[in-house]
Amino acid sequence: MTANSAKHGIASITSECAPDAWLTRGRFAAILALLIFAAYWQVVLGWQTFYYRDFGFFGYPLAHYHRESFWRGEIPLWNPLNNCGLPFLAQWNTLVLYPGSLFYLLFPPSWSLAVFCLLHQFLAGMGMYSLACYWTRNRLAASVAGLTFAFNGLTLNCLMWPNNIAALAWMPWVVLSLQRACKEGGRKTASAAVIGSMQMLAGSPEVIALTWLAAATLAASESLQEWRFAGRICRRIFLIAALVAGISAAQLLPFLDLLGNAQRDAGYGDSAWAMPGWGWANFLVPLFHCFQGFHGVYWQQEQYWTSSYYPGAAIVMLSLTAALLVRRTEPRVLTLLTILCLILALGDDGALYGWLRRAVPQFGFMRFPIKFVVLVMFTLPLLAAYALSRLFDSTRTTTRRFWTVTTVVWVLLVAAIMAIIWHARQNPERNEDWTVTCKNGLGRALFLTLIFGTLSILRVLIRAQLRILAVLVLFLFLTLDVLNHAPQQNPGVSRKVFDPGLVRLSPQPRHGDGRAMVSPANNLKLYHFATTNAFNDYICDRLTLFANCNLLDAIPKIDGFYSLYLREYDALRGLLYNSTNTPPEPLCDFLGVTHISDPEIFLEWRRRPYYMPPVTSGQKPVFEGEAIALQAITNTDFNPRLTVYLPLEARSFVNATNGGKAEIVGTIFTPHREEILIEAREDALLVLSQNYYHPWRAFVDDQPTRIWRANYAFQAVELPRGRHRVVLLYSDINFLFGLVLSVATATGCLMRHLRGQRRLHAKYTSAP
């Protein structure tokens, strides 16, 4: 360990860092756990669970499907229940390979998934505490940073995304482990690789990218300060990145493969859902220019990714003080990153975002510029920690100047809050109630003043008991400010909303039999309307199979809510849902739509008796290009019972050109294997209304055969005359190769860590 790292190490924190000597890691953990319990005690005790927005429509259904697959002894590589089949593990944000997922796989998910999110909120706070301790050597400053990172508008909003809250929780741990590995090397490198892999497997690409942006920027600043160590630091960063990629290969390789076949490309992203031009004001008055949405949650007019990014007005005050006065490398880098991300979050209004999209086309893979605020929520607690470490450092002669500047900033921020309230009164946005904004702003000004006053009192207190009490009051004010800055961002509801077996269709479609379809008119209604009662609202969403709710009842349907879709099917889905008109009947027949929701009677389902089963045969092939095939299958004169469209390249290989007769004797369908017994009187085509994706392999009587892309997005297999057993297997080579690479890399890191431990043990035991 170098002298520099020892200087910054947690072990160097002593009782001389008053007033925080009693704030050990264990005591802060107990305080943080108590505050999380107090905020969400009904969820922790199992009386309620989260349901709002993506938690109920995305996170919980995916966890349910993952859990069902787990208990069947399967790794869920493919999901046949949405979008006529699509990759599941490769989506990345499904958390299939994230070790922490075992918590909700082993315990009832209606309780454990919400608690899983709260446990990561706790992990986030502890990680920020550890990082701030490492940098400031001040436990009070570290505790405030940890508390702020666990309790801010963005973190509370992320509780509805299990993958996002998990990635956010590992963010400070990754930066801390990388910093220590760059300084010390050895076994710290292996530890950093494992911690980085935990975040990587959590599956939030934007959060991961911003984490490594912060870590790389800090490493670069370290290199600029000490040129003689620059090469070593760069080598260690690249080594750790390579190890993280190696450990995560089982997840990354299928994801990259899917990304190459998905609807997202370099031109996919735009400036939608950016922070509005006035969005910086929401750091002080979070409800400024906001409107009340479903179930009392407030949103900005222009973006709906996060309902809040309020860090606490007092944290803004302390961060400004640190940015103005602290003359150290880390605060300067953090200030630069904060300014950069605040500008990028504005999207095209900030100019820089648009320029980057044009200069770096790959920038288009990222959606929603507002996501840059994630890094701001990471930097502000650390800047506040630096300010606090100086404000309570009695050994420095500059402490008085810090207090003077902090006082000035407090006055200016109170004035800014009043100015924002006045502006809201004079220029209200649509649907904005300025009296709500006024009360909200006055409340923030009150908490800002109370926190500033508590810090001032804490500065002059001498008795240890009073100092402890003042610190606890400070923590309480900081937490209450965030918890009360807006109506609850993640309202709770009874766990009964997630009970399986709620939806009953007659007959119930199952995988291999048919699919349900939400009508375009109802789909539009579900995105724009909600009932006032949370329980009834989610039950209605389940009864109408909205988004991914169908997974709770194992009902296949032709749409779903995911980050990545197979490119061809996404184009077809867009045509089906681009209006409220009735979708083409022939295409619905081919897709096996057994039921479609009634656009007139909201909760009713109409039976479609003339649907086709998912596996058919006897169609005559027509060889056309993709554009013509897509247009043909969406026309009302398309006859999927007689015609199948194959690509032009198939003309030279397919012999069954006359629509040979065949009879399907029996089928067996599982998520990753489909077995079909068929009697063909002549050469024929077997057509499946399942998405074409290259990991699928076809075997006719155990002999491999080619799967053709049929009807633009689906599958077809050619069969010779006779009785055959056709087996389709989902075999993802990228996953298998990645799994071998992951195991090998993780084993190497473990061996390196154990060897380092043995050397350290030998060093201490041999010392006199």
TIDO-787684 format. One record per residue (C-alpha): residue in one letter; x, y, z. Coordinates in steps of 0.05 Angstrom, whole numbers, plus 5000, padded with zeros to 4 digits. Layout:
% residues N
AXYZ;...
% end
This chain:
% residues 768
M500050005000;T502950674980;A503451275025;N498351634982;S493251084988;A494351025063;K493051765068;H486351675035;G484651005066;I478750875112;A483450605164;S486351295173;I479851565201;T480851695274;S477152025331;E480552675312;C475552745255;A470253005304;P464353095306;D463552435273;A467851945312;W461751535333;L459151475261;T462350805246;R460450405185;G456049945227;R452350525260;F451050875195;A448550215166;A443650155224;I441250875215;L440350785140;A436650125148;L432050445200;L430451035154;I428950575095;F424550145140;A420850765166;A419651005095;Y417350325068;W415349915128;Q408949655096;V412949385038;V418249065082;L412948725125;G409348475063;W402948865073;Q403949225008;T408349194946;F410349674891;Y406249664827;Y406950354795;R408750404722;D414549964701;F414849564766;G408049264751;F408449254675;F415649064665;G419848884726;Y415048434762;P412548034702;L419747904679;A421747684749;H415647224751;Y417546904684;H424746844707;R422446504771;E417846024735;S423545824688;F428345744747;W423745254783;R422844864718;G430444794716;E431245244655;I435445844638;P430446304604;L434046454539;W427646524498;N420746804516;P415246504472;L409646894507;N410847594479;N411647864409;C411147174377;G417546994413;L423747404429;P430347314467;F429647384542;L436447324575;A439647734519;Q435148334537;W440348434593;N435448824638;T431948164655;L437148024710;V437647294692;L445047224708;Y445247744764;P447047364828;G442547804871;S436447544832;L436746914875;F433247314929;Y426747374891;L427546694858;L427546344926;F422346774962;P415246964941;P416347504888;S410347924908;W414248074972;S421447944953;L422048364889;A420149014924;V424748844982;F430248674930;C429649394907;L429949664978;L436049244994;H439549564935;Q437550254960;F441150065024;L447149804984;A447350464946;G447750865010;M453150425039;G457250464975;M456951224974;Y458751245048;S464950815034;L467051224974;A466151895009;C469951615069;Y475651405024;W476152104995;T474552575053;R476552165115;N470552475149;R464952025174;L459752575180;A461052795109;A460852065085;S454351935122;V450952535091;A453452315022;G450951595034;L444251835059;T443452315000;F445151774949;A440151304980;F434751834988;N433952294928;G428552364876;L432151954824;T433851364869;L426751334896;N424151344824;C428850774806;L425550324857;M420550154802;W426249854760;P429749264793;N435349284742;N436450044747;I436550064823;A441449474823;A446149824774;L445450474812;A447050124878;W453649854851;M455750524821;P459850804880;W462650114895;V465350064824;V468550754827;L471550604895;S474349924875;L477250204811;Q480650764849;R483750284899;A485849794845;C489250344804;K493150564866;E494749884897;G494049354842;G494748634864;R488648294892;K484948964889;T484748864814;A481048214821;S476248524871;A474849104824;A473448624767;V468348234809;I464848864833;G464749154763;S461648504738;M456148544790;Q453949214761;M454948964690;L450248374703;A445048834733;G443349054662;S442649804658;P447150024600;E446550774611;V448050734686;I453950274672;A456650734618;L456051344663;T459550974719;W465550814676;L465551524648;A466351784720;A471551264737;A475551374673;T475352134682;L477852074753;A483351594731;A485452074675;S485852654724;E490152214770;S494752064711;L495452794694;Q497652934765;E502852374769;W505652254700;R510451714724;F504451284744;A500151454683;G502050834644;R500850374703;I494050684718;C491850614645;R494149894642;R490349724705;I483950064680;F484149684615;L485749034651;I479849124698;A475249294640;A477548674603;L476348244665;V469448534675;A467748384603;G470447684611;I466447534674;S460247824642;A461247494575;A455447014584;Q450947624587;L454448104541;L455347644480;P447947474473;F446148204485;L450848464431;D448247934384;L441048144397;L442948884391;G445548734321;N438848434302;A434348914340;Q430649544322;R435750004354;D441350274311;A445750884310;G439951324289;Y435051054340;G436151564396;D433652274393;S432452844440;A425752594466;W424852594541;A430353094554;M430653544614;P426354154597;G429954824589;W427555044657;G429254364689;W435054614730;A429854974774;N427254294796;F433654184835;L430854704883;V423254684872;P421853974848;L414454094829;F415854724788;H412254684721;C409953964737;F403153644732;Q399753104772;G399352444735;F396351774751;H395551604825;G398152274849;V405252234822;Y407952884792;W411652934726;Q415153444684;Q411453654621;E416853434573;Q419752784601;Y416952174636;W423151754651;T423952004722;S418652334765;S424052714803;Y431552834809;Y431153274871;P437453164913;G435553634970;A436554384968;A441654335024;I445753844982;V445654354925;M448054884975;L453854454999;S455754234929;L456254954905;T460655114965;A465354534947;A465454714874;L467355434891;L472555314945;V475354604949;R481954574913;R482953834903;T482953394841;E476752984857;P472053574870;R474353924808;V473053304766;L466353204799;T464553934785;L466453854712;L462353224705;T456353554738;I456454144690;L457453694630;C451753234648;L447053804665;I448154074595;L447553394562;A441053244600;L437853834564;G438253454498;D438153874436;D436554494478;G443554434506;A446754404437;L452253924460;Y447853314458;G445753424386;W452953554365;L455152904398;R449652504363;R452052774296;A459452684311;V458851994343;P453251594310;Q453651044364;F451051574412;G444251424381;F443750754417;M442251134481;R435251394491;F432751974534;P437952514549;I434852594618;K438751974638;F445052394644;V442152644709;V444251974738;L451452214741;V449252874772;M445852484828;F452552124838;T456952744839;L452753204882;P453152774946;L460652724938;L461453474929;A457053584990;A461553115029;Y467653515010;A464354155034;L462353845100;S469353565111;R472054275106;L466554595146;F468054155206;D475554115199;S478054505259;T485354425236;R484454875175;T484955635177;T480255675117;T474255395154;R471456085169;R471656265096;F467855625080;W462455805129;T461956505101;V461156255030;T456155725052;T452056265086;V452056685023;V450056084981;W444355935029;V441656645022;L442156614947;L438655944942;V432956174986;A432356784941;A432556324880;I426855904908;M422656524919;A424156754847;I422056074820;I415456114859;W414256814832;H415656574761;A410755994769;R405556494791;Q406756944732;N407856414679;P404355764697;E405155174649;R399254774624;N395954344678;E400354674731;D397354904797;W401955464819;T399455424892;V402254714894;T408854984868;C408655534920;K407655054978;N412954594950;G418055154944;L416655425013;G417454735042;R424254655008;A426455345033;L424355135104;F428254485102;L434254845072;T434155345129;L433154805182;I438954395155;F443455005150;G441555195221;T442854485247;L449754505215;S451155175247;I449054925316;L453054285307;R459154705294;V459055025363;L456654435405;I461654125453;R458053585492;A458452915456;Q451152735471;L448553385441;R452953305380;I450252605368;L443152865376;A444553435327;V447352955276;L441152515282;V436653125273;L440753305211;F439652615182;L432252665197;F431553335162;L435353095101;T430952485095;L424452845107;D426153375056;V426852845002;L421052405024;N416353005026;H418853384965;A413253064924;P407552564934;Q410151854941;Q413751674877;N412550924886;P405750834917;G404150154945;V398349674936;S396249004964;R400448404942;K394048064918;V394548444852;F400047964832;D396347324848;P396846844788;G390946554752;L386947204749;V385547214674;R380846684647;L379546654573;S375246114541;P378945714519;Q385345944551;P390846034498;R397345684515;H404145664482;G403445244419;D395845344415;G394646074400;R395546794423;A391547374451;M391748074422;V390348734455;S386549134403;P389949774379;A384350204407;N384849894476;N392449924474;L392050674464;K387050744521;L391450344569;Y397350814557;H393251444569;F387951284621;A387650994691;T382650924746;T383651294812;N383750654853;A390750354848;F388549634862;N382849644812;D387150004761;Y392549464761;I387248914761;C384249234698;D391149234666;R391948494682;L385048324655;T386748684590;L393748364587;F397049044583;A404649074569;N407748444600;C402048274649;N400547664606;L406747324635;L403247274703;D398146804673;A402646484620;I398246724563;P401846834496;K400347484460;I402947844400;D405848454434;G409748624496;F413949164529;Y421449084522;S427749484508;L429749084447;Y425448764394;L427448354334;R427948854277;E423048544228;Y417648384279;D418249084308;A416649374239;L410648904233;R408249074303;G408749804286;L404049704227;L399149324271;Y398849864324;N400050504285;S392550674287;T386250484324;N383450114264;T381949374266;P388348994246;P388148574182;E384247934193;P388747484150;L394947704189;C391347584255;D389446894230;F396746734213;L399146994280;G394346514315;V390147054349;T384846664387;H382247264426;I382348014414;S380148524465;D373648884449;P374849624435;E367649784455;I367149374519;F373749504553;L374548874595;E371348394546;W375047924499;R372347704431;R373446994409;R376446904339;P374446194316;Y378046214249;Y385146304273;M390845864248;P395045444296;P402245674305;V404645094261;T401644984192;S403544664126;G401444624054;Q402645344033;K405445513964;P411745943968;V412246623936;F419346893931;E419747643943;G424048173976;E422848414047;A419049044029;I414248693983;A413248124033;L411648604089;Q406648974046;A403448324023;I402248014091;T398948654118;N394048684060;T386948444070;D387447974010;F393247574040;N391446844048;P396346524098;R393145844089;L395145804016;T401146264010;V407746374046;Y412846904027;L420046684026;P426347094011;L429047133940;E435246733959;A430846133977;R428546043905;S434845633887;F434245173947;V426845033960;N423744463920;A416744483951;T414145003903;N407244713891;G404344763961;G405044023977;K399743724022;A401743524093;E398143354157;I400743544226;V399842934271;G402143224337;T406143774370;I409843874436;F411844584454;T416544824509;P420145504511;H426545244480;R424244624443;E418744474394;E417243764368;I412543664310;L410243004278;I408043104206;E405742674148;A407542974081;R404442684018;E409543063976;D415043573987;A412144114032;L413644714075;L412644734150;V410845454170;L411345714241;S408546384265;Q414546454311;N419846994303;Y425746814260;Y432246864300;H438746524282;P439846124347;W433945684328;R436245024298;A431744544259;F432543784254;V428443334208;D429042624232;D435242834272;Q438443134209;P439943884211;T436144294160;R435645034145;I430445494174;W428046014124;R425346694141;A417946654123;N412547184116;Y417847724129;A419147564203;F417446834217;Q420046124204;A419245584151;V422544904143;E422344484079;L420443744086;P421043164037;R415342694026;G413842204082;R412742184157;H417642614196;R419442834265;V421443564264;V425043864324;L426744594333;L431744754387;Y433945434413;S441445374419;D445046034433;I452345914416;N454046614441;F451346454509;L454945784513;F461646084491;G460546674538;L458946214596;V465645844586;L469246504583;S465646774645;V467246164686;A474646174665;T475446914679;A471846884746;T476146284766;G482446664748;C480347264789;L478646824849;M485446484845;R488947154840;H485147414900;L486746794942;R494046834923;G494247554945;Q490847385010;R496046835024;R501747325009;L498747845055;H497847325110;A505047085102;K507547795105;Y504147935171;T505747265203;S513147325185;A513748035213;P517548075279;
% end
